Amino acid sequence: PPPFTGVWMGDSKLCAIGVHCRNHITSHGLALNCCTDLTWFEHIIPCGLEGKGVTSLSHELGQHVAVSHVLEPFLDSFQEVFDCTLVSSEDPG
């Protein structure tokens, strides 16, 4: 929910999105919870947001959702939305 970043299902974060800038270097990333063991989040305040929870695709859909099932459609959508071509570090050349 605004003003918080990420992807939310109600009051629970499904995907974290972050940007870090230091010494003229910018790094960024995201974490999409597919089949994450959510019990670990009981020991911390996720993203420093008290009163907010964390969820996963598996929890929300009531079935196991493996990263391997999500990765290709996610990357395809990313390329479409950001009008870019992703290159894997595993690609030759």
N, C-alpha and C positions, 0 to 999 in steps of 0.2 A: 504493500500500500504506500502511496506517496507520503512522505518524501523519500522513502527508502529505495535503494537500488536493488536490482535483481529481479527474479521472477517469483511471484508469490501465489500461493493458493490460500486465500483467506489471510490468516495471521501467521502462516507458516511459509518459510522461504524454500523454494524448490531449486533455485539456481542462483548462485552468488556470482556477481560480476565486479571486477576490481581493476583499478588503475593505480600504478605507483610511479611517482616521478622523483628522481634523485640524481644529482650531479649531471644534469642535462641528458639523462637516460630515462626513457619511459618504458615500463613493462605493464602488461595487462593480461588478464586471463578470466576464465570463468570455470565454475564447478557446477555441473548439472548432476543432481542426485538421482541416480537410476535405481540402484539396489543397495544403497548405503545402509549400514547398520546404524540406525538412528539412536540407539542407546548411548552412544558416545557423547551425544549432544546434551545428555542429562548432567554432565560434569562441567559444562562450560556455559557461558552466556554467548551464544552464537552471534558473531558479527558485532558484539557489544550491545545488542538490542534486547534489553530486559523485557520480558513479557511476550516475546515473539518466539515462535517455534521453527522447527525445520522439518521438512517432509521429503519424500522421494516419489518418483514415478511409480515404483512398485507398491508403495503404501497407498497412494492415491487411486491406483487402478485395481488394487486387490489381487495382483498377480505379479510374479517375478518378471522384471524388465531388465535384461542384461545390457551392459554398455554396448556389446556387439550388435544388438538389435537397434540401437539408437544412433550409433556413430555415423553411419553412411547417410541416413536421411537428415541428420543434424547438419553435417558438413555440406550437403547439397543445398539445404535451406540457407545456411550461412553465406555460401557463394552467391546465391540468388539475391538475398536481401542486401548484401554489401557490394554487389556487382564486382566480384573479384574471382581470381583463380587461386585455390589453395595448392601449395606444393609441399609434399611430404619430405621430411629429411631422409626417408628411406628410398625416395625416387632416385634412380641413377642419374648422374650428371647434374 
